[in-house]
Amino acid sequence: MEPFSFEELPMAVTKLYGKLKKMEKLLKRNLRLIADQDDLMDIEEAASFLKLSVTTIYSKVCRKEVPVHKQGKKLYFSKTALKEWIKGGKTIPATDYSAKADTYLKENKLANRKGNAT
């Protein structure tokens, strides 16, 4: 690369700016393409992503529990839709677990007492 004279500097900066803008457009377009390609998954990829078996995924599809797209006989899953589906699940506060455990223990103590009485 040849050094620029002071008079050539504005033109060099203009060319450099133009090239930078082109590179930015190319990068944005390529990132969108990568994101679009990465978004759709087949059933094996979806099972791996959700950490479930393929059989479990098929049963959830049959019960319409999981978001899916069907094209012919092939099932496609959107990574974004699956993430939203997971986030939309019911969350149970820790206090509810504690209350359920207490109820379970009380019921079992009563059942054991009745069983020992007979």
N, C-alpha and C positions, 0 to 999 in steps of 0.2 A: 504494500500500500504506500503510495507516494504522499509525502507531506503536502498540505494545502497552504497556499499563501493566504494572507489575511483577506484579500479581495475574493478569493474562491470559497471562503468559509461559509457564507450564507447559502450559496448554492449547494454545497456539500451537506449542510444541515438539512436543507429542504429535501434532498434526495434520500438522506438517511431516514428522515421522518416518514416519507412516503413508503419506503421499504418496511419500516417498522409497522406501519398501519396495515400493510398487506400481510405481514407475518401474523399480526394479531387476528385478522379476519380468518386466516387459514387455521390458526390454533383453535379459535372459537368453533369453527365449523367441524373440525376434527374431534373436539371434545364432545360436541353434540352427537356426532355419529357414534362415538365410543359409548356414550351414555345410553343412546337408543339401542345399540347392540347388546349392551350389558343388561338392559332392563328385562327382556323376555327370556324365560327359562323353560326348559322342558321339565317333565315330571321328576326325572332323576335329580336335576339341578335344584328344583324346588324342594324335594325331599331332603337333600343335603343342606340347603339353606335353612330350612325349618328344623333340621335335626329330627326328622320323623322318617318312618319307613315309607317306601313307595305304596305299599298296601294301605297304610293309614291315610296317605294323601288321596288315593282312589276312593276310599270310603268317605272322606270329608267332601270330596267333589260330588259323590252320589247324594249326600245329604245336604248339598249346597251350603256347606259351612265355610268354604274357602273360595276366594275370588279366582276365577279361571276363565280362560278364553278357549273355545274349541274351534278348530279349523279341520273339517273332515273328521278323521279319527284321532287326530293329534291334539293334545292338551298343551296350552301355553299358560305360563304364570308370569305376571308382572312383578318384578322385585319390589317396585314402589307400592303396588296394591297389597302385596303380602306384608310389607312393613306396616302399612296403615291398618291392615287386618289384625296384626299382632298388637299394635298400639291400642286398638279399639277394644281389646279384650278387657274383661272385668278384673279389676285389681282389688284384692282383699287386704284390708288393713291388718297389721299384726295383732291388734286387740281382738279382732274377730277370731283369729286362730286360737288365741288364749281362751276365749269364751267357749269355743267349740270343744277344745280339749277338756275344759272343766266339766262341761255337760256330758261328754263321753265318759269321763272317769266316774262321775256321779251315777250315771245309768248303769255302768258295769258293776259298781259296788252294790247297787240295789239288786241287780240280776244275780250276782254272786251270793248275796245274803239269802235271797229267795231260793236259790239252788241248794244252799247248805241247810236250809230249814226243813226241806223235805226228806 
